Each structure stands twice: as structure tokens, then as C-alpha cells.
Amino acid sequence: MSNNLLKGKRGIIFGALNPDSIAWKVAERAFEEGAVITLTNTPVALRMGETNELAKKLNTIVIGADATNIDDLNNLFIKSMEYMGGKIDFVLHSIGMSPNVRKERHYSDLDYNYLDKTLDVSAVSFHKVLQTARKLDAINEWGSVVALSYVAAQRTFFGYNDMADAKALLESIARSFGYIYGRERRVRINTISQSPTVTTAGSGVKGFDRLLDFAERMSPLGNATAEECADYCITLFSDLTKKVTMQNLFHDGGFSNMGMSLSALQQYEKGLHHDCNCGDNEDGHKYD
Ligand SMILES: NC(=O)c1ccc[n+]([C@@H]2O[C@H](COP(=O)([O-])OP(=O)(O)OC[C@H]3O[C@@H](n4cnc5c(N)ncnc54)[C@H](O)[C@@H]3O)[C@@H](O)[C@H]2O)c1
């Protein structure tokens, strides 16, 4: 259902890899709400993924960019403004990747070159996007920039590894840049802290299916889906949230304010007679 919330607005969407991607749903919803958008992803993702099909569906173009590369980002903003005929009103940063997670490096045995990559791709890229946009004066007054985060930025989650550090940095960048961009050009910058969601990046997290079940049991409203996340993004891109900035906004069915729910407790009780063997991991890590 469209309410024309983004009618006349121009947006750039990072990170739509395939139909499971949260960014894919956001792009579809933005288009439905009357926006014109350009899509972007890395050259590798454009070869392996389905971003080009989405572009056809939404009658737009894809501009390849590695979000850690300033030249690519300059080209992306300039080409997007040319194609859409004016400055940008909203940007979605929907990017995450950790080589330490991919290679199953334990958090107490990180590869620091991988950590640099995790932080650069998953967090510093957000700063690079904002700095590039500001230098080009590419975003309209009252424009809105959103990045996607996860509650592991505040609380420790088994297996989330160095992505937790990346998300903490990402949320900090939203605050620090939000001050500057807000004062100068009234551009608002927020992060949405989303429930676990079945996507390519999400499924890379250790024990993801159980995490999904646990979060579902803990959240009074249940896990937020990718479609619901897209709806929330649309409100933040719209003129209905003009004074919301520098916030980390939980979109998680209430999970982040729960301690224990009956449903999670009952499930836990079922397993009480089994020993979880938490201390006996093959790799010798007592607390994983
Ligand atoms: N899936 C979840 O459970 C979940 C929960 C909370 C937050 N998030 C966050 O949502 C965002 C989107 O992830 P998703 O779950 O839709 O998975 P996804 O795998 O569909 O999207 C991740 C995207 O990042 C892109 N990317 C990787 N490196 C890049 C680079 N150098 N430059 C530009 N793009 C790059 C990938 O190509 C991909 O399109 C991420 O920030 C993720 O951490 C996901």
C-alpha cells in the first residue's frame, strides 16, 4: 500500500544483494512510496548477486561502488545526481561483512588485518559515505541517512565476534556526524537496530537459527521482518520524522528491553536435564 510518503524524493540504496537482503525490501518500498532511487553494490556482488534484476524491476540503474573506496563513492554520488536530476534526499547504508566471522576466527584470536577490514567495510564506510556526500554537498536540507545496526553493539552476543565492535563504531559515527551535518545542513542521521533476519549476511552468524528462535521467544511482538524494517526506513526517510537524528532506534519487537520471557524460560526448562557441554569446545574456548 502506498501513501506517497517519498513522492518527489531521490535516494541511494546500498546493499541489495538478493531478494532476502533488507536493502532489497527498502528499495522496493521506497519505489512504491514514489521515490526515485539508484542502487549500488560492490563489483563482486553485482556479478554474484541479483542487484541488476532489481534495477530492471524498479526502472533504475546500478552504479557499482566499493563503499570503502572514496573515488567510487564520489562517482556514485555524482552519477546518481546526474541520473535523478538533483540532490539526494535519502541514503540507506545496508552493509556488513567480517572476514573473521567468515574464517571462523575466535574473538580472542582475531586476525587484525581481518579486523581492519571488518571495521572499514561495516562501519568506517558509513563515515566515508557521509564525508563524501558532505564535500559534494550532495544531500538536500532535511535529507535523511540511515544505517542498519544490531543490539550486539550494546550487549554481548555469543558468536557475533568483531561485528559487535563494528556496530558500536557505526552507531557512534551516526551521532558524531549527525551533530555536524545537522547543524550545517539539517541532514539527519540515524541507525536502526534490527532483529535477527534471515539474509546472506545474517546467516553467517554462528548459531543463527537458534539466535532467531531465542529472539522470537524473547520479543513480545516477535522478531521484526525485513519488510517491517523497510517500512520503518520509509518513515525515517519521510518528512514525518524531521526532528529525529543521532539516534540508534531499536526495531526488534521489544527484545532489547527484555530480561527473560515465559516462552524462552519454558524452552530452556525443556533442555535442563541435558548438559550443554559449554566448557568442552574442541577449540579449547570455554566461553565461546
Ligand atoms: N540479517 C540480520 O540478522 C541483521 C540484523 C541486524 C542488522 N543487520 C544489518 O543489515 C545490513 C544488511 O545486511 P543483510 O542482513 O540485508 O545482508 P546482505 O548480505 O543481504 O547485505 C549485506 C550487503 O553488504 C554488501 N557489501 C559488503 N561489502 C561491501 C562493500 N565493501 N561496499 C559496499 N557494499 C558491501 C554486500 O554486497 C551485501 O549486499 C548489515 O549492516 C547487517 O549487519 C542484519
The ligand as an SDF file (V2000), in Angstrom:
LIG
                    3D

 44 48  0  0  0  0  0  0  0  0999 V2000
   20.3520  -10.0570    8.8780 N   0  0  0  0  0  0  0  0  0  0  0  0
   20.3640   -9.7370   10.1540 C   0  0  0  0  0  0  0  0  0  0  0  0
   20.1030  -10.5580   11.0360 O   0  0  0  0  0  0  0  0  0  0  0  0
   20.6820   -8.3190   10.5400 C   0  0  0  0  0  0  0  0  0  0  0  0
   20.3020   -7.8520   11.8160 C   0  0  0  0  0  0  0  0  0  0  0  0
   20.6380   -6.5400   12.1800 C   0  0  0  0  0  0  0  0  0  0  0  0
   21.3550   -5.7540   11.2870 C   0  0  0  0  0  0  0  0  0  0  0  0
   21.7100   -6.2480   10.0570 N   0  0  0  0  0  0  0  0  0  0  0  0
   22.4830   -5.4020    9.1570 C   0  0  0  0  0  0  0  0  0  0  0  0
   21.7440   -5.1510    7.9940 O   0  0  0  0  0  0  0  0  0  0  0  0
   22.6540   -4.7830    6.9530 C   0  0  0  0  0  0  0  0  0  0  0  0
   22.2930   -5.5340    5.6790 C   0  0  0  0  0  0  0  0  0  0  0  0
   22.5550   -6.9000    5.8080 O   0  0  0  0  0  0  0  0  0  0  0  0
   21.5580   -8.0410    5.3130 P   0  0  0  0  0  0  0  0  0  0  0  0
   21.2250   -8.8380    6.5180 O   0  0  0  0  0  0  0  0  0  0  0  0
   20.4800   -7.4900    4.4650 O   0  0  0  0  0  0  0  0  0  0  0  0
   22.5330   -8.9820    4.4540 O   0  0  0  0  0  0  0  0  0  0  0  0
   23.0120   -8.9380    2.9160 P   0  0  0  0  0  0  0  0  0  0  0  0
   24.1140   -9.9440    2.8440 O   0  0  0  0  0  0  0  0  0  0  0  0
   21.8770   -9.1260    2.0140 O   0  0  0  0  0  0  0  0  0  0  0  0
   23.5980   -7.4530    2.7350 O   0  0  0  0  0  0  0  0  0  0  0  0
   24.9330   -7.0940    3.0320 C   0  0  0  0  0  0  0  0  0  0  0  0
   25.3920   -6.2460    1.8730 C   0  0  0  0  0  0  0  0  0  0  0  0
   26.6730   -5.6270    2.1310 O   0  0  0  0  0  0  0  0  0  0  0  0
   27.2870   -5.5090    0.8480 C   0  0  0  0  0  0  0  0  0  0  0  0
   28.7170   -5.1980    0.9810 N   0  0  0  0  0  0  0  0  0  0  0  0
   29.6880   -5.9730    1.5380 C   0  0  0  0  0  0  0  0  0  0  0  0
   30.8670   -5.3410    1.4260 N   0  0  0  0  0  0  0  0  0  0  0  0
   30.6420   -4.1550    0.8080 C   0  0  0  0  0  0  0  0  0  0  0  0
   31.4700   -3.0560    0.4070 C   0  0  0  0  0  0  0  0  0  0  0  0
   32.7970   -3.0660    0.6190 N   0  0  0  0  0  0  0  0  0  0  0  0
   30.8880   -1.9950   -0.2330 N   0  0  0  0  0  0  0  0  0  0  0  0
   29.5570   -1.9760   -0.4750 C   0  0  0  0  0  0  0  0  0  0  0  0
   28.7270   -2.9790   -0.1090 N   0  0  0  0  0  0  0  0  0  0  0  0
   29.2610   -4.0570    0.5140 C   0  0  0  0  0  0  0  0  0  0  0  0
   27.0360   -6.8980    0.2570 C   0  0  0  0  0  0  0  0  0  0  0  0
   27.3470   -6.9700   -1.1200 O   0  0  0  0  0  0  0  0  0  0  0  0
   25.5780   -7.0640    0.5750 C   0  0  0  0  0  0  0  0  0  0  0  0
   24.7620   -6.5200   -0.4410 O   0  0  0  0  0  0  0  0  0  0  0  0
   24.0480   -5.0520    7.5050 C   0  0  0  0  0  0  0  0  0  0  0  0
   24.6070   -3.8730    8.0250 O   0  0  0  0  0  0  0  0  0  0  0  0
   23.7570   -6.0180    8.6340 C   0  0  0  0  0  0  0  0  0  0  0  0
   24.7900   -6.0500    9.6120 O   0  0  0  0  0  0  0  0  0  0  0  0
   21.3730   -7.5050    9.6700 C   0  0  0  0  0  0  0  0  0  0  0  0
  1  2  1  0
  2  3  2  0
  2  4  1  0
  4  5  1  0
  4 44  2  0
  5  6  2  0
  6  7  1  0
  7  8  2  0
  8  9  1  0
  8 44  1  0
  9 10  1  0
  9 42  1  0
 10 11  1  0
 11 12  1  0
 11 40  1  0
 12 13  1  0
 13 14  1  0
 14 15  2  0
 14 16  1  0
 14 17  1  0
 17 18  1  0
 18 19  2  0
 18 20  1  0
 18 21  1  0
 21 22  1  0
 22 23  1  0
 23 24  1  0
 23 38  1  0
 24 25  1  0
 25 26  1  0
 25 36  1  0
 26 27  1  0
 26 35  1  0
 27 28  2  0
 28 29  1  0
 29 30  1  0
 29 35  2  0
 30 31  1  0
 30 32  2  0
 32 33  1  0
 33 34  2  0
 34 35  1  0
 36 37  1  0
 36 38  1  0
 38 39  1  0
 40 41  1  0
 40 42  1  0
 42 43  1  0
M  CHG  2   8   1  16  -1
M  END
$$$$
